[in-house]
Amino acid sequence: MSDKLHLDRAGLHRLYREMQRIRRFEARCVALYQAQQIRGFLHLYDGQEAVAVGVMSALDAGDAVLATYREHGHALAKGVPMDALMAEMLGKEQGCCRGRGGSMHLFDQSRRFYGGNAIVGGGLPLAVGIAMADKALRPGAVTACFFGEGAVAEGAFHESLNLAALWQLPLLFVCENNLYAMGVPLAESDAQPEVYRKGAAYRVAAAQVDGMDPVKVAAAARLAVAELRVGRGPYLLECRTYRYRAHSMFDTQAYRGKDEVDKWRQLDPIARLQDWLLANRQISAEELAGIDAGIGAEIDAAVAFAEAGTPEPLAELTRFVLMDSVVQEQTP
């Protein structure tokens, strides 16, 4: 664990609990997918939990977040209720997008969670727009945009960094570098595989951090967010991480071997934090059992809520294709 950030006992427990919530939620999603209760694509965050939880610990409720199609962890860490997420996964009207979005398009305007975007790099220009609006209407608010290293090859990445730098936007670019994009090693597709170094081309402050350590991620994110809140932005944070599971449930993983995955599992963020807490007497076996039992009960309740939900009526199939009316959001 890092000594650059002081977290009290409760803060460390919160990091552990939030990472476990994400992993166990997704484990249940795998079972539901295999039972054909979840349809379509399913991209799992297993192994990358420290990034979402660490960054989100530096944000406030009023800050905006945009994510990728691997966004279950981001949504949970941002505070989107688990029952609404599970109902969305099962395509029910009670889901956060009325069952229309599914796994890849989670969204919750009330919590300023703006997706879930199926287009690689698609959230980057949207984040620029949100940060631009917030700079004028919500002084001090920060926008965090998560994206994978594969998005760095998109023109939207470079255009977004350029505009954010020109306009000095309060925008935190968070690259979750899990090394492979979809299945090609970054070092074989990019002449500069250290993503954070690309910030220099646009005079954007940047840093690289161990994305398998939630405390180090939280420390780096808090430093970045502190700069953004006082108008010194944007900021690029590269988190070096790894996904244990396939790119999606259809991926055969021919591009990597079991030995490599096993090696990265030795750096598992949840196991490392748990071992550190136990070794330093910051948690007891009884407390761990209590946390795990609470998460299990929350997941069971979310599944029950989702399974009891109803599909959206066919009569509303064309709703949301066009706006019902123009609504002007009230700013605080």
C-alpha positions in Angstrom: 0.0 0.0 0.0 1.0 3.6 -0.6 2.2 5.9 2.2 1.4 9.0 0.1 -2.2 9.2 1.2 -3.6 8.9 4.7 -6.7 6.9 4.9 -8.3 6.0 8.3 -9.6 2.6 9.1 -13.1 3.3 7.8 -11.7 4.6 4.5 -9.6 1.5 3.9 -12.6 -0.7 4.7 -14.7 1.3 2.2 -12.1 0.7 -0.5 -12.2 -3.0 0.2 -16.0 -3.2 0.4 -16.5 -1.3 -2.9 -14.0 -3.5 -4.8 -15.7 -6.6 -3.5 -19.1 -5.3 -4.4 -18.0 -4.9 -8.0 -16.3 -8.3 -8.3 -19.1 -10.2 -6.7 -21.8 -8.4 -8.6 -20.1 -9.3 -11.9 -19.6 -12.9 -10.7 -23.4 -13.2 -10.3 -23.8 -11.6 -13.7 -21.7 -14.3 -15.3 -24.0 -17.0 -13.7 -27.1 -15.1 -15.0 -25.5 -14.7 -18.4 -24.8 -18.4 -18.6 -28.4 -19.1 -17.6 -29.5 -16.8 -20.5 -31.1 -14.3 -18.2 -28.6 -11.6 -19.4 -28.5 -11.3 -23.1 -26.2 -9.6 -25.6 -22.6 -8.6 -24.8 -21.0 -8.8 -21.3 -17.7 -7.1 -20.7 -16.3 -7.8 -17.2 -14.2 -5.5 -15.0 -12.6 -8.3 -13.0 -9.1 -7.2 -12.0 -9.6 -3.5 -12.6 -11.7 -2.7 -9.6 -9.0 -0.6 -7.9 -9.2 2.0 -10.7 -12.9 2.8 -10.5 -13.0 2.7 -6.7 -9.7 4.7 -6.2 -10.7 7.4 -8.6 -14.3 7.7 -7.4 -13.0 8.1 -3.8 -11.6 11.4 -4.9 -14.8 12.7 -6.5 -17.9 14.4 -5.0 -21.5 13.5 -5.7 -21.8 16.6 -8.0 -18.9 15.5 -10.2 -19.7 13.9 -13.6 -18.5 10.5 -14.7 -18.3 8.9 -18.2 -17.2 5.3 -18.8 -16.7 2.6 -21.4 -18.8 -0.5 -22.2 -16.9 -2.2 -19.3 -18.7 0.1 -16.8 -20.5 -2.0 -14.2 -17.7 -1.1 -11.7 -17.8 2.6 -12.4 -21.6 2.7 -12.0 -21.5 0.9 -8.7 -18.7 3.0 -7.4 -20.5 6.2 -8.5 -23.5 5.2 -6.3 -25.9 3.9 -8.9 -28.2 1.4 -6.9 -27.3 -2.2 -7.4 -31.0 -3.2 -7.8 -31.4 -0.7 -10.7 -28.2 -2.0 -12.3 -29.2 -5.7 -12.1 -32.7 -4.9 -13.4 -31.0 -3.2 -16.4 -28.8 -6.2 -17.0 -31.9 -8.4 -17.2 -33.7 -5.9 -19.5 -36.4 -4.9 -17.1 -38.4 -1.7 -17.0 -37.2 -1.1 -13.4 -33.6 -0.8 -14.6 -31.7 2.5 -14.6 -32.4 2.8 -18.4 -35.8 1.0 -18.4 -34.1 -2.1 -19.7 -33.2 -0.4 -23.0 -29.5 0.0 -22.4 -28.4 -3.3 -20.9 -24.8 -4.1 -19.9 -23.1 -1.6 -22.3 -25.2 1.5 -21.8 -25.8 2.1 -18.1 -26.8 5.7 -17.3 -28.1 7.6 -14.3 -28.6 11.4 -14.8 -29.5 11.9 -11.1 -26.1 10.8 -10.1 -24.3 12.4 -13.0 -23.3 9.1 -14.4 -23.4 9.6 -18.2 -22.7 6.2 -19.5 -21.6 3.5 -20.6 -20.6 4.1 -24.2 -20.3 1.2 -26.7 -18.2 3.3 -29.1 -14.4 3.1 -28.3 -13.4 6.6 -27.3 -17.0 7.8 -27.7 -17.1 9.2 -24.2 -14.1 11.5 -24.6 -15.7 14.3 -26.7 -18.9 14.1 -24.6 -16.7 14.6 -21.5 -15.3 17.7 -23.1 -18.7 19.1 -23.6 -19.9 18.3 -20.0 -16.7 19.8 -18.5 -17.1 22.9 -20.7 -20.7 23.4 -19.4 -19.7 22.7 -15.8 -16.9 25.3 -16.0 -19.5 27.9 -16.7 -22.4 26.6 -14.6 -21.0 24.5 -11.8 -17.7 26.1 -10.6 -15.5 23.6 -8.8 -17.2 20.5 -10.4 -14.9 17.9 -12.1 -15.6 15.5 -14.9 -13.9 12.2 -14.9 -13.8 10.2 -18.2 -12.6 6.6 -18.1 -11.3 4.9 -21.3 -9.1 2.0 -22.3 -5.7 2.3 -23.9 -7.3 1.1 -27.2 -9.1 4.5 -27.4 -5.8 6.3 -27.6 -5.6 5.2 -31.3 -8.9 7.1 -32.0 -8.8 10.7 -33.2 -11.3 11.6 -30.5 -8.6 11.1 -27.9 -6.2 13.6 -29.4 -9.0 16.1 -30.3 -10.4 15.9 -26.8 -7.1 16.4 -25.1 -6.4 19.3 -27.4 -9.7 21.1 -26.7 -9.6 20.4 -23.0 -6.1 22.0 -22.8 -7.1 25.0 -25.0 -10.1 25.7 -22.8 -8.5 24.7 -19.5 -11.3 22.4 -18.6 -11.8 20.6 -15.2 -11.5 17.2 -16.9 -9.7 14.2 -15.6 -8.8 11.7 -18.3 -8.5 8.3 -16.8 -6.8 5.7 -19.0 -7.4 2.1 -17.8 -4.4 0.5 -19.5 -5.1 -3.2 -19.4 -2.4 -3.8 -22.0 -4.4 -5.4 -24.8 -7.2 -3.2 -26.0 -9.4 -6.0 -27.6 -6.6 -8.5 -28.2 -3.5 -6.7 -29.5 -0.6 -5.9 -27.1 -0.3 -2.1 -26.9 3.5 -2.3 -27.6 2.7 -3.8 -31.0 0.2 -1.2 -32.0 1.5 2.1 -30.5 5.0 3.5 -30.8 4.6 5.1 -27.4 2.9 2.5 -25.1 3.2 4.7 -22.0 0.0 6.6 -22.5 0.6 9.3 -19.9 3.5 10.6 -21.9 1.1 11.6 -24.7 -0.2 14.4 -22.4 3.0 16.4 -23.0 2.1 16.9 -26.7 -0.9 19.0 -25.6 0.7 20.5 -22.4 -1.6 18.4 -20.3 -0.3 17.4 -16.8 -0.1 13.6 -16.6 0.9 10.8 -14.3 1.2 7.0 -14.3 0.1 4.9 -11.4 -0.1 1.3 -10.3 -3.8 0.5 -11.2 -3.7 -2.7 -9.1 -3.3 -0.7 -5.8 -6.5 1.2 -4.8 -4.6 3.4 -2.3 -2.1 4.6 -4.9 -4.9 5.2 -7.4 -6.8 7.2 -4.8 -3.7 9.2 -3.9 -3.0 10.1 -7.6 -6.6 10.9 -8.2 -6.9 13.2 -5.3 -3.8 15.1 -6.4 -5.2 15.5 -9.9 -8.7 16.5 -8.7 -7.3 19.1 -6.3 -5.6 20.7 -9.3 -8.7 20.6 -11.4 -10.9 22.2 -8.7 -8.8 25.3 -8.7 -8.7 25.7 -12.5 -5.5 23.9 -13.3 -6.7 21.4 -15.8 -7.1 19.1 -17.6 -5.2 16.1 -16.3 -4.3 12.7 -17.7 -4.0 9.8 -15.3 -2.8 6.4 -16.7 -3.6 3.4 -14.5 -1.7 0.3 -15.4 -4.1 -2.5 -14.7 -5.2 -5.9 -16.0 -8.4 -7.8 -16.7 -8.4 -11.4 -15.6 -11.3 -12.5 -17.8 -11.7 -12.3 -21.6 -12.4 -9.1 -23.4 -16.0 -10.2 -23.6 -17.8 -13.5 -23.1 -17.1 -14.4 -26.8 -13.3 -13.9 -26.6 -11.2 -17.0 -26.8 -8.1 -15.2 -25.4 -5.7 -16.6 -28.0 -3.4 -13.6 -27.6 -2.3 -14.5 -24.0 -1.5 -17.5 -21.9 -2.7 -18.8 -18.6 0.7 -18.2 -17.0 0.5 -14.5 -17.7 -3.0 -14.2 -16.2 -1.8 -16.2 -13.1 1.1 -13.8 -12.7 -1.2 -10.8 -12.7 -3.5 -12.5 -10.3 -0.7 -12.4 -7.8 -1.2 -8.6 -7.8 -4.9 -8.8 -7.3 -6.1 -5.5 -5.7 -8.7 -7.1 -3.4 -6.4 -9.8 -2.1 -3.5 -7.4 -1.6 -5.6 -4.9 0.4 -7.2 -7.7 2.4 -3.8 -9.1 3.3 -2.5 -5.7 4.2 -5.5 -4.9 6.4 -5.1 -8.3 8.3 -1.3 -8.0 8.6 -1.6 -4.5 10.0 -4.5 -5.3 12.3 -6.8 -2.8 10.5 -9.5 -5.4 10.1 -10.5 -8.7 11.8 -11.7 -12.0 10.3 -15.1 -11.3 11.8 -15.3 -7.8 10.2 -14.3 -9.3 6.8 -17.0 -11.9 7.2 -19.5 -9.2 8.0 -18.6 -7.2 5.0 -18.8 -10.2 2.7 -22.2 -11.3 4.2 -23.6 -7.8 3.6 -22.5 -7.8 0.0 -24.0 -11.2 -0.5 -27.3 -10.1 0.9 -27.3 -6.9 -1.3 -26.6 -9.0 -4.4 -29.3 -11.5 -3.6 -31.8 -8.7 -3.0 -30.8 -7.0 -6.3 -31.3 -10.3 -8.2 -34.7 -10.8 -6.6 -35.7 -7.3 -7.5 -34.6 -7.7 -11.1 -36.2 -11.1 -11.6 -39.5 -9.7 -10.2 -39.3 -6.8 -12.7 -41.3 -6.5 -15.9 -40.2 -5.8 -19.5 -41.1 -2.5 -20.8 -44.6 -2.6 -22.5 -44.6 -2.9 -26.3 -46.9 0.1 -26.5 -43.9 2.2 -25.4 -41.5 0.8 -28.0 -41.3 4.1 -29.9 -40.9 6.3 -26.8 -37.6 8.1 -26.4 -37.0 8.0 -30.2 -38.1 11.6 -30.2 -38.2 13.9 -27.2 -41.6 14.3 -25.5 -40.7 17.9 -24.6 -37.8 20.2 -24.1 -36.7 20.3 -20.5 -34.2 22.8 -19.2 -32.2 21.5 -16.3 -32.1 23.7 -13.2 -28.6 24.4 -12.1 -27.8 24.8 -8.3 
